[in-house]
Amino acid sequence: TKEQSCRRVHAYVKENIAYCGTSDKSDRVRAAYMALFVEGMGDCYSYCAAAWALLTRAGIECLEIQRSPFEVGNAHYWLLVDISATGEAERWYHLDATVLLDDGAPDGCLLTDAQIDAYSRMSPGFYVYDRAAYPPSDGRIITPTPQLQEDE
């Protein structure tokens, strides 16, 4: 299923790219290639680009999201993915393949708007973005986040 593919790609990217805090953000395909096959490292953009490349190749629609940089002073990148089956209504979820260093961080795989909002309250502004530019997530939680449970 698309959900299973997302979970596999998420795990693969997290396990095969080391975080280094910087990357070339001029070309998403190049960033994915460099992170996965040449350098084996990158920043959140590299993780996002690598997940995007693998997921789109698997036929999963992905929208790249960039955190509003004015909120916390720097950018962060992740995806919104549609895991609906053919003929079903769209089912969008957040997928952040970046290895987050915060012990309270959720896994980042297939989270709802409410879950990323809860994390943004723990880590102020982390997942703040222009909501009007993207479809809302599906409200059904398919990745439990016990570390955020009190906020969900």
N, CA, C and O atoms as a GROMACS GRO file, in nm:
protein
  608
    1THR      N    1   0.084  -0.119   0.000
    1THR     CA    2   0.000   0.000   0.000
    1THR      C    3   0.088   0.124   0.000
    1THR      O    4   0.208   0.116   0.024
    2LYS      N    5   0.026   0.237  -0.027
    2LYS     CA    6   0.101   0.363  -0.022
    2LYS      C    7   0.149   0.392   0.120
    2LYS      O    8   0.259   0.444   0.139
    3GLU      N    9   0.067   0.357   0.218
    3GLU     CA   10   0.110   0.378   0.358
    3GLU      C   11   0.236   0.297   0.388
    3GLU      O   12   0.330   0.349   0.447
    4GLN      N   13   0.238   0.171   0.347
    4GLN     CA   14   0.355   0.087   0.371
    4GLN      C   15   0.478   0.141   0.297
    4GLN      O   16   0.588   0.142   0.350
    5SER      N   17   0.457   0.186   0.174
    5SER     CA   18   0.568   0.242   0.097
    5SER      C   19   0.624   0.365   0.166
    5SER      O   20   0.746   0.382   0.173
    6CYS      N   21   0.537   0.451   0.217
    6CYS     CA   22   0.582   0.571   0.289
    6CYS      C   23   0.665   0.532   0.411
    6CYS      O   24   0.770   0.590   0.436
    7ARG      N   25   0.617   0.435   0.486
    7ARG     CA   26   0.690   0.393   0.606
    7ARG      C   27   0.827   0.335   0.570
    7ARG      O   28   0.925   0.360   0.640
    8ARG      N   29   0.834   0.258   0.463
    8ARG     CA   30   0.962   0.200   0.421
    8ARG      C   31   1.059   0.307   0.373
    8ARG      O   32   1.176   0.307   0.410
    9VAL      N   33   1.009   0.398   0.291
    9VAL     CA   34   1.095   0.507   0.241
    9VAL      C   35   1.143   0.593   0.357
    9VAL      O   36   1.260   0.630   0.363
   10HIS      N   37   1.053   0.626   0.448
   10HIS     CA   38   1.088   0.708   0.565
   10HIS      C   39   1.202   0.642   0.642
   10HIS      O   40   1.300   0.707   0.676
   11ALA      N   41   1.188   0.513   0.670
   11ALA     CA   42   1.291   0.440   0.746
   11ALA      C   43   1.422   0.435   0.667
   11ALA      O   44   1.529   0.453   0.724
   12TYR      N   45   1.413   0.410   0.538
   12TYR     CA   46   1.533   0.400   0.456
   12TYR      C   47   1.611   0.532   0.455
   12TYR      O   48   1.733   0.533   0.474
   13VAL      N   49   1.542   0.640   0.434
   13VAL     CA   50   1.607   0.771   0.429
   13VAL      C   51   1.671   0.803   0.564
   13VAL      O   52   1.786   0.847   0.569
   14LYS      N   53   1.598   0.782   0.672
   14LYS     CA   54   1.653   0.811   0.805
   14LYS      C   55   1.775   0.726   0.836
   14LYS      O   56   1.868   0.772   0.902
   15GLU      N   57   1.776   0.602   0.789
   15GLU     CA   58   1.886   0.510   0.819
   15GLU      C   59   2.008   0.531   0.729
   15GLU      O   60   2.118   0.489   0.764
   16ASN      N   61   1.989   0.594   0.614
   16ASN     CA   62   2.097   0.600   0.517
   16ASN      C   63   2.153   0.739   0.489
   16ASN      O   64   2.241   0.754   0.404
   17ILE      N   65   2.104   0.838   0.560
   17ILE     CA   66   2.159   0.973   0.546
   17ILE      C   67   2.196   1.022   0.685
   17ILE      O   68   2.117   1.015   0.778
   18ALA      N   69   2.317   1.072   0.697
   18ALA     CA   70   2.363   1.130   0.823
   18ALA      C   71   2.335   1.280   0.820
   18ALA      O   72   2.347   1.344   0.715
   19TYR      N   73   2.298   1.336   0.933
   19TYR     CA   74   2.267   1.478   0.940
   19TYR      C   75   2.396   1.560   0.947
   19TYR      O   76   2.485   1.530   1.027
   20CYS      N   77   2.405   1.664   0.861
   20CYS     CA   78   2.525   1.750   0.865
   20CYS      C   79   2.492   1.898   0.872
   20CYS      O   80   2.583   1.979   0.888
   21GLY      N   81   2.366   1.937   0.860
   21GLY     CA   82   2.329   2.075   0.880
   21GLY      C   83   2.338   2.167   0.760
   21GLY      O   84   2.304   2.285   0.771
   22THR      N   85   2.382   2.117   0.645
   22THR     CA   86   2.388   2.203   0.527
   22THR      C   87   2.373   2.120   0.401
   22THR      O   88   2.405   2.001   0.398
   23SER      N   89   2.323   2.184   0.295
   23SER     CA   90   2.313   2.118   0.165
   23SER      C   91   2.289   2.224   0.058
   23SER      O   92   2.254   2.338   0.088
   24ASP      N   93   2.309   2.184  -0.066
   24ASP     CA   94   2.278   2.269  -0.181
   24ASP      C   95   2.128   2.257  -0.206
   24ASP      O   96   2.077   2.148  -0.233
   25LYS      N   97   2.059   2.368  -0.198
   25LYS     CA   98   1.913   2.367  -0.213
   25LYS      C   99   1.869   2.418  -0.351
   25LYS      O  100   1.753   2.455  -0.368
   26SER      N  101   1.960   2.420  -0.446
   26SER     CA  102   1.927   2.474  -0.579
   26SER      C  103   1.855   2.374  -0.668
   26SER      O  104   1.791   2.413  -0.765
   27ASP      N  105   1.865   2.244  -0.638
   27ASP     CA  106   1.806   2.143  -0.725
   27ASP      C  107   1.768   2.021  -0.640
   27ASP      O  108   1.854   1.954  -0.583
   28ARG      N  109   1.638   1.994  -0.631
   28ARG     CA  110   1.588   1.886  -0.546
   28ARG      C  111   1.641   1.749  -0.590
   28ARG      O  112   1.678   1.668  -0.506
   29VAL      N  113   1.645   1.723  -0.721
   29VAL     CA  114   1.694   1.594  -0.770
   29VAL      C  115   1.841   1.577  -0.736
   29VAL      O  116   1.883   1.469  -0.693
   30ARG      N  117   1.919   1.682  -0.755
   30ARG     CA  118   2.062   1.675  -0.721
   30ARG      C  119   2.080   1.655  -0.570
   30ARG      O  120   2.166   1.576  -0.528
   31ALA      N  121   2.002   1.723  -0.489
   31ALA     CA  122   2.013   1.708  -0.343
   31ALA      C  123   1.983   1.564  -0.303
   31ALA      O  124   2.052   1.507  -0.218
   32ALA      N  125   1.881   1.504  -0.363
   32ALA     CA  126   1.847   1.364  -0.333
   32ALA      C  127   1.962   1.272  -0.374
   32ALA      O  128   2.002   1.184  -0.298
   33TYR      N  129   2.013   1.292  -0.494
   33TYR     CA  130   2.122   1.209  -0.545
   33TYR      C  131   2.246   1.219  -0.457
   33TYR      O  132   2.307   1.118  -0.421
   34MET      N  133   2.284   1.341  -0.422
   34MET     CA  134   2.404   1.360  -0.340
   34MET      C  135   2.387   1.294  -0.203
   34MET      O  136   2.480   1.229  -0.154
   35ALA      N  137   2.270   1.312  -0.142
   35ALA     CA  138   2.249   1.257  -0.009
   35ALA      C  139   2.243   1.105  -0.009
   35ALA      O  140   2.296   1.039   0.080
   36LEU      N  141   2.177   1.048  -0.110
   36LEU     CA  142   2.159   0.902  -0.113
   36LEU      C  143   2.278   0.826  -0.171
   36LEU      O  144   2.309   0.716  -0.125
   37PHE      N  145   2.345   0.882  -0.272
   37PHE     CA  146   2.443   0.803  -0.345
   37PHE      C  147   2.587   0.855  -0.344
   37PHE      O  148   2.679   0.782  -0.379
   38VAL      N  149   2.607   0.980  -0.306
   38VAL     CA  150   2.743   1.035  -0.312
   38VAL      C  151   2.797   1.065  -0.172
   38VAL      O  152   2.895   1.005  -0.129
   39GLU      N  153   2.733   1.157  -0.102
   39GLU     CA  154   2.784   1.202   0.027
   39GLU      C  155   2.731   1.123   0.146
   39GLU      O  156   2.800   1.107   0.246
   40GLY      N  157   2.607   1.074   0.134
   40GLY     CA  158   2.547   1.000   0.245
   40GLY      C  159   2.512   1.090   0.362
   40GLY      O  160   2.495   1.043   0.475
   41MET      N  161   2.503   1.220   0.336
   41MET     CA  162   2.471   1.314   0.443
   41MET      C  163   2.402   1.436   0.385
   41MET      O  164   2.403   1.458   0.264
   42GLY      N  165   2.341   1.514   0.475
   42GLY     CA  166   2.276   1.637   0.433
   42GLY      C  167   2.194   1.693   0.546
   42GLY      O  168   2.199   1.645   0.660
   43ASP      N  169   2.118   1.796   0.514
   43ASP     CA  170   2.031   1.858   0.613
   43ASP      C  171   1.886   1.819   0.585
   43ASP      O  172   1.859   1.727   0.508
   44CYS      N  173   1.793   1.890   0.647
   44CYS     CA  174   1.652   1.856   0.632
   44CYS      C  175   1.607   1.860   0.485
   44CYS      O  176   1.521   1.783   0.444
   45TYR      N  177   1.667   1.951   0.406
   45TYR     CA  178   1.633   1.957   0.264
   45TYR      C  179   1.677   1.829   0.193
   45TYR      O  180   1.606   1.779   0.107
   46SER      N  181   1.792   1.777   0.228
   46SER     CA  182   1.842   1.652   0.169
   46SER      C  183   1.750   1.536   0.201
   46SER      O  184   1.717   1.456   0.114
   47TYR      N  185   1.708   1.527   0.327
   47TYR     CA  186   1.616   1.420   0.368
   47TYR      C  187   1.484   1.432   0.293
   47TYR      O  188   1.430   1.333   0.244
   48CYS      N  189   1.433   1.554   0.285
   48CYS     CA  190   1.307   1.581   0.216
   48CYS      C  191   1.319   1.545   0.068
   48CYS      O  192   1.231   1.479   0.012
   49ALA      N  193   1.427   1.588   0.005
   49ALA     CA  194   1.448   1.561  -0.138
   49ALA      C  195   1.462   1.412  -0.165
   49ALA      O  196   1.407   1.361  -0.263
   50ALA      N  197   1.534   1.341  -0.080
   50ALA     CA  198   1.553   1.198  -0.098
   50ALA      C  199   1.419   1.124  -0.083
   50ALA      O  200   1.387   1.036  -0.163
   51ALA      N  201   1.342   1.160   0.019
   51ALA     CA  202   1.210   1.097   0.037
   51ALA      C  203   1.120   1.129  -0.082
   51ALA      O  204   1.050   1.042  -0.132
   52TRP      N  205   1.122   1.255  -0.126
   52TRP     CA  206   1.042   1.295  -0.242
   52TRP      C  207   1.078   1.211  -0.365
   52TRP      O  208   0.989   1.161  -0.434
   53ALA      N  209   1.207   1.195  -0.393
   53ALA     CA  210   1.251   1.121  -0.510
   53ALA      C  211   1.202   0.976  -0.505
   53ALA      O  212   1.150   0.924  -0.604
   54LEU      N  213   1.219   0.912  -0.392
   54LEU     CA  214   1.178   0.772  -0.379
   54LEU      C  215   1.026   0.755  -0.381
   54LEU      O  216   0.974   0.663  -0.443
   55LEU      N  217   0.957   0.844  -0.313
   55LEU     CA  218   0.810   0.833  -0.307
   55LEU      C  219   0.745   0.865  -0.441
   55LEU      O  220   0.651   0.796  -0.481
   56THR      N  221   0.791   0.967  -0.511
   56THR     CA  222   0.731   0.998  -0.641
   56THR      C  223   0.758   0.886  -0.739
   56THR      O  224   0.674   0.855  -0.823
   57ARG      N  225   0.874   0.824  -0.730
   57ARG     CA  226   0.906   0.709  -0.816
   57ARG      C  227   0.812   0.593  -0.786
   57ARG      O  228   0.781   0.514  -0.875
   58ALA      N  229   0.765   0.584  -0.662
   58ALA     CA  230   0.670   0.479  -0.621
   58ALA      C  231   0.526   0.516  -0.654
   58ALA      O  232   0.434   0.441  -0.623
   59GLY      N  233   0.506   0.632  -0.715
   59GLY     CA  234   0.372   0.674  -0.755
   59GLY      C  235   0.292   0.744  -0.646
   59GLY      O  236   0.170   0.750  -0.654
   60ILE      N  237   0.360   0.796  -0.546
   60ILE     CA  238   0.293   0.864  -0.436
   60ILE      C  239   0.306   1.015  -0.455
   60ILE      O  240   0.416   1.068  -0.471
   61GLU      N  241   0.192   1.083  -0.454
   61GLU     CA  242   0.193   1.228  -0.471
   61GLU      C  243   0.249   1.294  -0.345
   61GLU      O  244   0.208   1.264  -0.233
   62CYS      N  245   0.345   1.385  -0.366
   62CYS     CA  246   0.412   1.454  -0.256
   62CYS      C  247   0.410   1.603  -0.280
   62CYS      O  248   0.429   1.650  -0.392
   63LEU      N  249   0.387   1.677  -0.174
   63LEU     CA  250   0.398   1.822  -0.177
   63LEU      C  251   0.508   1.862  -0.079
   63LEU      O  252   0.504   1.822   0.038
   64GLU      N  253   0.605   1.940  -0.126
   64GLU     CA  254   0.712   1.986  -0.038
   64GLU      C  255   0.662   2.104   0.044
   64GLU      O  256   0.600   2.196  -0.009
   65ILE      N  257   0.689   2.100   0.172
   65ILE     CA  258   0.653   2.210   0.261
   65ILE      C  259   0.781   2.271   0.317
   65ILE      O  260   0.875   2.200   0.354
   66GLN      N  261   0.784   2.402   0.321
   66GLN     CA  262   0.895   2.474   0.386
   66GLN      C  263   0.839   2.552   0.503
   66GLN      O  264   0.741   2.626   0.490
   67ARG      N  265   0.901   2.534   0.618
   67ARG     CA  266   0.861   2.610   0.736
   67ARG      C  267   0.874   2.758   0.707
   67ARG      O  268   0.965   2.802   0.636
   68SER      N  269   0.782   2.835   0.762
   68SER     CA  270   0.790   2.980   0.749
   68SER      C  271   0.913   3.027   0.825
   68SER      O  272   0.914   3.025   0.948
   69PRO      N  273   1.019   3.070   0.754
   69PRO     CA  274   1.146   3.100   0.820
   69PRO      C  275   1.138   3.216   0.918
   69PRO      O  276   1.221   3.224   1.009
   70PHE      N  277   1.041   3.304   0.903
   70PHE     CA  278   1.031   3.417   0.995
   70PHE      C  279   0.985   3.372   1.134
   70PHE      O  280   0.996   3.449   1.230
   71GLU      N  281   0.934   3.251   1.147
   71GLU     CA  282   0.885   3.202   1.276
   71GLU      C  283   0.999   3.171   1.373
   71GLU      O  284   0.995   3.212   1.489
   72VAL      N  285   1.099   3.098   1.327
   72VAL     CA  286   1.208   3.059   1.416
   72VAL      C  287   1.346   3.096   1.362
   72VAL      O  288   1.448   3.061   1.422
   73GLY      N  289   1.350   3.167   1.252
   73GLY     CA  290   1.476   3.217   1.202
   73GLY      C  291   1.546   3.131   1.099
   73GLY      O  292   1.645   3.174   1.040
   74ASN      N  293   1.498   3.010   1.076
   74ASN     CA  294   1.558   2.927   0.971
   74ASN      C  295   1.452   2.836   0.910
   74ASN      O  296   1.344   2.819   0.965
   75ALA      N  297   1.485   2.781   0.797
   75ALA     CA  298   1.389   2.698   0.726
   75ALA      C  299   1.396   2.553   0.772
   75ALA      O  300   1.495   2.509   0.830
   76HIS      N  301   1.289   2.481   0.745
   76HIS     CA  302   1.286   2.336   0.763
   76HIS      C  303   1.197   2.283   0.651
   76HIS      O  304   1.100   2.347   0.612
   77TYR      N  305   1.231   2.166   0.600
   77TYR     CA  306   1.159   2.108   0.488
   77TYR      C  307   1.106   1.970   0.523
   77TYR      O  308   1.173   1.891   0.590
   78TRP      N  309   0.984   1.941   0.477
   78TRP     CA  310   0.925   1.809   0.491
   78TRP      C  311   0.818   1.794   0.384
   78TRP      O  312   0.798   1.885   0.304
   79LEU      N  313   0.751   1.680   0.382
   79LEU     CA  314   0.652   1.651   0.277
   79LEU      C  315   0.512   1.634   0.332
   79LEU      O  316   0.493   1.600   0.449
   80LEU      N  317   0.417   1.657   0.247
   80LEU     CA  318   0.278   1.619   0.269
   80LEU      C  319   0.254   1.514   0.162
   80LEU      O  320   0.273   1.541   0.043
   81VAL      N  321   0.212   1.393   0.201
   81VAL     CA  322   0.196   1.282   0.107
   81VAL      C  323   0.051   1.235   0.106
   81VAL      O  324  -0.017   1.235   0.209
   82ASP      N  325   0.005   1.194  -0.011
   82ASP     CA  326  -0.130   1.140  -0.027
   82ASP      C  327  -0.121   0.989  -0.032
   82ASP      O  328  -0.064   0.933  -0.125
   83ILE      N  329  -0.178   0.922   0.070
   83ILE     CA  330  -0.170   0.776   0.076
   83ILE      C  331  -0.301   0.709   0.034
   83ILE      O  332  -0.321   0.591   0.061
   84SER      N  333  -0.389   0.784  -0.031
   84SER     CA  334  -0.517   0.724  -0.071
   84SER      C  335  -0.497   0.621  -0.182
   84SER      O  336  -0.407   0.633  -0.265
   85ALA      N  337  -0.582   0.520  -0.180
   85ALA     CA  338  -0.583   0.420  -0.286
   85ALA      C  339  -0.657   0.479  -0.407
   85ALA      O  340  -0.731   0.576  -0.394
   86THR      N  341  -0.638   0.420  -0.521
   86THR     CA  342  -0.704   0.466  -0.642
   86THR      C  343  -0.855   0.466  -0.621
   86THR      O  344  -0.914   0.368  -0.575
   87GLY      N  345  -0.916   0.579  -0.654
   87GLY     CA  346  -1.061   0.591  -0.641
   87GLY      C  347  -1.107   0.640  -0.506
   87GLY      O  348  -1.224   0.674  -0.490
   88GLU      N  349  -1.018   0.645  -0.406
   88GLU     CA  350  -1.053   0.696  -0.273
   88GLU      C  351  -1.033   0.847  -0.269
   88GLU      O  352  -0.962   0.905  -0.352
   89ALA      N  353  -1.096   0.911  -0.171
   89ALA     CA  354  -1.071   1.053  -0.146
   89ALA      C  355  -0.926   1.068  -0.099
   89ALA      O  356  -0.869   0.976  -0.040
   90GLU      N  357  -0.868   1.184  -0.126
   90GLU     CA  358  -0.730   1.209  -0.084
   90GLU      C  359  -0.714   1.192   0.066
   90GLU      O  360  -0.803   1.227   0.144
   91ARG      N  361  -0.600   1.137   0.105
   91ARG     CA  362  -0.566   1.119   0.247
   91ARG      C  363  -0.424   1.171   0.267
   91ARG      O  364  -0.327   1.097   0.249
   92TRP      N  365  -0.413   1.297   0.304
   92TRP     CA  366  -0.283   1.362   0.318
   92TRP      C  367  -0.229   1.345   0.460
   92TRP      O  368  -0.304   1.354   0.557
   93TYR      N  369  -0.098   1.320   0.469
   93TYR     CA  370  -0.028   1.311   0.597
   93TYR      C  371   0.110   1.377   0.583
   93TYR      O  372   0.166   1.382   0.474
   94HIS      N  373   0.161   1.426   0.693
   94HIS     CA  374   0.295   1.484   0.697
   94HIS      C  375   0.398   1.373   0.709
   94HIS      O  376   0.380   1.276   0.783
   95LEU      N  377   0.508   1.388   0.634
   95LEU     CA  378   0.617   1.292   0.640
   95LEU      C  379   0.747   1.373   0.649
   95LEU      O  380   0.787   1.440   0.554
   96ASP      N  381   0.812   1.366   0.764
   96ASP     CA  382   0.939   1.434   0.786
   96ASP      C  383   1.044   1.328   0.813
   96ASP      O  384   1.048   1.268   0.920
   97ALA      N  385   1.129   1.305   0.714
   97ALA     CA  386   1.230   1.199   0.724
   97ALA      C  387   1.357   1.244   0.796
   97ALA      O  388   1.447   1.164   0.817
   98THR      N  389   1.365   1.372   0.832
   98THR     CA  390   1.484   1.424   0.899
   98THR      C  391   1.501   1.358   1.035
   98THR      O  392   1.404   1.336   1.107
   99VAL      N  393   1.624   1.327   1.069
   99VAL     CA  394   1.654   1.276   1.203
   99VAL      C  395   1.650   1.397   1.296
   99VAL      O  396   1.741   1.481   1.294
  100LEU      N  397   1.546   1.405   1.378
  100LEU     CA  398   1.532   1.518   1.471
  100LEU      C  399   1.606   1.485   1.600
  100LEU      O  400   1.594   1.375   1.653
  101LEU      N  401   1.682   1.580   1.650
  101LEU     CA  402   1.768   1.556   1.765
  101LEU      C  403   1.696   1.573   1.899
  101LEU      O  404   1.750   1.536   2.003
  102ASP      N  405   1.576   1.626   1.897
  102ASP     CA  406   1.498   1.648   2.018
  102ASP      C  407   1.441   1.515   2.067
  102ASP      O  408   1.374   1.446   1.991
  103ASP      N  409   1.466   1.479   2.193
  103ASP     CA  410   1.415   1.353   2.247
  103ASP      C  411   1.263   1.344   2.246
  103ASP      O  412   1.208   1.234   2.244
  104GLY      N  413   1.195   1.457   2.247
  104GLY     CA  414   1.050   1.455   2.245
  104GLY      C  415   0.991   1.457   2.105
  104GLY      O  416   0.870   1.465   2.088
  105ALA      N  417   1.078   1.450   2.004
  105ALA     CA  418   1.031   1.458   1.866
  105ALA      C  419   0.957   1.332   1.826
  105ALA      O  420   0.997   1.221   1.861
  106PRO      N  421   0.848   1.349   1.752
  106PRO     CA  422   0.778   1.232   1.699
  106PRO      C  423   0.860   1.169   1.588
  106PRO      O  424   0.954   1.230   1.537
  107ASP      N  425   0.825   1.048   1.549
  107ASP     CA  426   0.896   0.976   1.444
  107ASP      C  427   0.891   1.053   1.312
  107ASP      O  428   0.984   1.043   1.233
  108GLY      N  429   0.786   1.127   1.288
  108GLY     CA  430   0.778   1.209   1.168
  108GLY      C  431   0.716   1.140   1.048
  108GLY      O  432   0.710   1.198   0.940
  109CYS      N  433   0.669   1.018   1.065
  109CYS     CA  434   0.614   0.944   0.952
  109CYS      C  435   0.462   0.938   0.961
  109CYS      O  436   0.405   0.876   1.051
  110LEU      N  437   0.397   1.004   0.866
  110LEU     CA  438   0.252   1.002   0.851
  110LEU      C  439   0.180   1.058   0.973
  110LEU      O  440   0.108   0.988   1.044
  111LEU      N  441   0.203   1.187   0.995
  111LEU     CA  442   0.142   1.258   1.107
  111LEU      C  443   0.030   1.349   1.057
  111LEU      O  444   0.031   1.394   0.943
  112THR      N  445  -0.065   1.374   1.144
  112THR     CA  446  -0.177   1.464   1.113
  112THR      C  447  -0.137   1.608   1.142
  112THR      O  448  -0.034   1.635   1.205
  113ASP      N  449  -0.220   1.700   1.096
  113ASP     CA  450  -0.199   1.841   1.130
  113ASP      C  451  -0.198   1.859   1.282
  113ASP      O  452  -0.115   1.933   1.335
  114ALA      N  453  -0.289   1.791   1.352
  114ALA     CA  454  -0.297   1.804   1.498
  114ALA      C  455  -0.168   1.756   1.564
  114ALA      O  456  -0.123   1.815   1.662
  115GLN      N  457  -0.109   1.650   1.513
  115GLN     CA  458   0.015   1.598   1.571
  115GLN      C  459   0.132   1.694   1.549
  115GLN      O  460   0.212   1.716   1.641
  116ILE      N  461   0.144   1.751   1.430
  116ILE     CA  462   0.256   1.845   1.410
  116ILE      C  463   0.231   1.975   1.486
  116ILE      O  464   0.326   2.041   1.529
  117ASP      N  465   0.104   2.011   1.504
  117ASP     CA  466   0.073   2.128   1.587
  117ASP      C  467   0.115   2.104   1.731
  117ASP      O  468   0.169   2.194   1.797
  118ALA      N  469   0.090   1.984   1.780
  118ALA     CA  470   0.128   1.949   1.918
  118ALA      C  471   0.280   1.957   1.934
  118ALA      O  472   0.330   2.007   2.035
  119TYR      N  473   0.354   1.908   1.834
  119TYR     CA  474   0.499   1.916   1.842
  119TYR      C  475   0.545   2.062   1.835
  119TYR      O  476   0.641   2.100   1.903
  120SER      N  477   0.478   2.142   1.754
  120SER     CA  478   0.514   2.283   1.743
  120SER      C  479   0.489   2.359   1.873
  120SER      O  480   0.551   2.463   1.896
  121ARG      N  481   0.399   2.310   1.956
  121ARG     CA  482   0.381   2.371   2.088
  121ARG      C  483   0.495   2.330   2.181
  121ARG      O  484   0.537   2.408   2.266
  122MET      N  485   0.547   2.208   2.165
  122MET     CA  486   0.662   2.161   2.244
  122MET      C  487   0.791   2.229   2.198
  122MET      O  488   0.873   2.269   2.280
  123SER      N  489   0.806   2.241   2.068
  123SER     CA  490   0.924   2.301   2.008
  123SER      C  491   0.874   2.419   1.924
  123SER      O  492   0.850   2.405   1.804
  124PRO      N  493   0.857   2.535   1.988
  124PRO     CA  494   0.784   2.647   1.929
  124PRO      C  495   0.818   2.680   1.784
  124PRO      O  496   0.933   2.707   1.748
  125GLY      N  497   0.714   2.677   1.702
  125GLY     CA  498   0.724   2.715   1.562
  125GLY      C  499   0.784   2.613   1.468
  125GLY      O  500   0.804   2.643   1.351
  126PHE      N  501   0.813   2.493   1.516
  126PHE     CA  502   0.887   2.397   1.434
  126PHE      C  503   0.814   2.365   1.304
  126PHE      O  504   0.876   2.366   1.197
  127TYR      N  505   0.688   2.336   1.311
  127TYR     CA  506   0.611   2.300   1.191
  127TYR      C  507   0.513   2.411   1.154
  127TYR      O  508   0.396   2.382   1.126
  128VAL      N  509   0.556   2.534   1.153
  128VAL     CA  510   0.471   2.645   1.113
  128VAL      C  511   0.491   2.669   0.964
  128VAL      O  512   0.604   2.683   0.916
  129TYR      N  513   0.380   2.672   0.890
  129TYR     CA  514   0.388   2.692   0.746
  129TYR      C  515   0.257   2.754   0.698
  129TYR      O  516   0.164   2.768   0.777
  130ASP      N  517   0.251   2.792   0.573
  130ASP     CA  518   0.133   2.855   0.515
  130ASP      C  519   0.026   2.748   0.490
  130ASP      O  520   0.028   2.682   0.386
  131ARG      N  521  -0.065   2.732   0.584
  131ARG     CA  522  -0.169   2.629   0.573
  131ARG      C  523  -0.258   2.646   0.452
  131ARG      O  524  -0.309   2.548   0.398
  132ALA      N  525  -0.278   2.769   0.409
  132ALA     CA  526  -0.368   2.795   0.296
  132ALA      C  527  -0.311   2.739   0.165
  132ALA      O  528  -0.386   2.719   0.069
  133ALA      N  529  -0.182   2.714   0.160
  133ALA     CA  530  -0.118   2.666   0.038
  133ALA      C  531  -0.124   2.514   0.021
  133ALA      O  532  -0.081   2.461  -0.081
  134TYR      N  533  -0.177   2.444   0.121
  134TYR     CA  534  -0.176   2.298   0.120
  134TYR      C  535  -0.311   2.242   0.164
  134TYR      O  536  -0.386   2.308   0.235
  135PRO      N  537  -0.340   2.120   0.120
  135PRO     CA  538  -0.464   2.057   0.169
  135PRO      C  539  -0.448   2.017   0.316
  135PRO      O  540  -0.336   1.992   0.361
  136PRO      N  541  -0.558   2.011   0.390
  136PRO     CA  542  -0.548   1.966   0.528
  136PRO      C  543  -0.517   1.816   0.533
  136PRO      O  544  -0.547   1.742   0.439
  137SER      N  545  -0.456   1.774   0.643
  137SER     CA  546  -0.427   1.631   0.657
  137SER      C  547  -0.554   1.555   0.690
  137SER      O  548  -0.655   1.613   0.733
  138ASP      N  549  -0.547   1.426   0.671
  138ASP     CA  550  -0.653   1.338   0.719
  138ASP      C  551  -0.648   1.347   0.871
  138ASP      O  552  -0.539   1.354   0.928
  139GLY      N  553  -0.760   1.348   0.937
  139GLY     CA  554  -0.762   1.363   1.082
  139GLY      C  555  -0.741   1.234   1.160
  139GLY      O  556  -0.723   1.237   1.281
  140ARG      N  557  -0.743   1.120   1.090
  140ARG     CA  558  -0.725   0.991   1.158
  140ARG      C  559  -0.578   0.968   1.190
  140ARG      O  560  -0.493   0.974   1.101
  141ILE      N  561  -0.548   0.942   1.316
  141ILE     CA  562  -0.409   0.916   1.358
  141ILE      C  563  -0.374   0.773   1.320
  141ILE      O  564  -0.439   0.678   1.365
  142ILE      N  565  -0.270   0.757   1.239
  142ILE     CA  566  -0.222   0.624   1.201
  142ILE      C  567  -0.081   0.599   1.252
  142ILE      O  568  -0.029   0.487   1.241
  143THR      N  569  -0.019   0.702   1.307
  143THR     CA  570   0.111   0.689   1.373
  143THR      C  571   0.096   0.748   1.512
  143THR      O  572   0.101   0.869   1.529
  144PRO      N  573   0.077   0.663   1.612
  144PRO     CA  574   0.063   0.715   1.749
  144PRO      C  575   0.188   0.792   1.792
  144PRO      O  576   0.301   0.754   1.759
  145THR      N  577   0.166   0.898   1.866
  145THR     CA  578   0.277   0.979   1.917
  145THR      C  579   0.256   0.999   2.068
  145THR      O  580   0.210   1.105   2.111
  146PRO      N  581   0.288   0.898   2.146
  146PRO     CA  582   0.265   0.906   2.292
  146PRO      C  583   0.333   1.026   2.356
  146PRO      O  584   0.282   1.079   2.455
  147GLN      N  585   0.448   1.070   2.303
  147GLN     CA  586   0.519   1.184   2.360
  147GLN      C  587   0.439   1.313   2.344
  147GLN      O  588   0.469   1.412   2.411
  148LEU      N  589   0.338   1.312   2.257
  148LEU     CA  590   0.254   1.430   2.235
  148LEU      C  591   0.112   1.406   2.283
  148LEU      O  592   0.026   1.492   2.266
  149GLN      N  593   0.087   1.292   2.340
  149GLN     CA  594  -0.050   1.247   2.372
  149GLN      C  595  -0.132   1.349   2.446
  149GLN      O  596  -0.249   1.369   2.415
  150GLU      N  597  -0.073   1.415   2.544
  150GLU     CA  598  -0.150   1.511   2.622
  150GLU      C  599  -0.196   1.628   2.537
  150GLU      O  600  -0.294   1.694   2.571
  151ASP      N  601  -0.125   1.655   2.426
  151ASP     CA  602  -0.161   1.766   2.339
  151ASP      C  603  -0.255   1.725   2.227
  151ASP      O  604  -0.319   1.812   2.166
  152GLU      N  605  -0.266   1.597   2.198
  152GLU     CA  606  -0.348   1.552   2.084
  152GLU      C  607  -0.494   1.554   2.118
  152GLU      O  608  -0.577   1.520   2.034
   0.00000   0.00000   0.00000
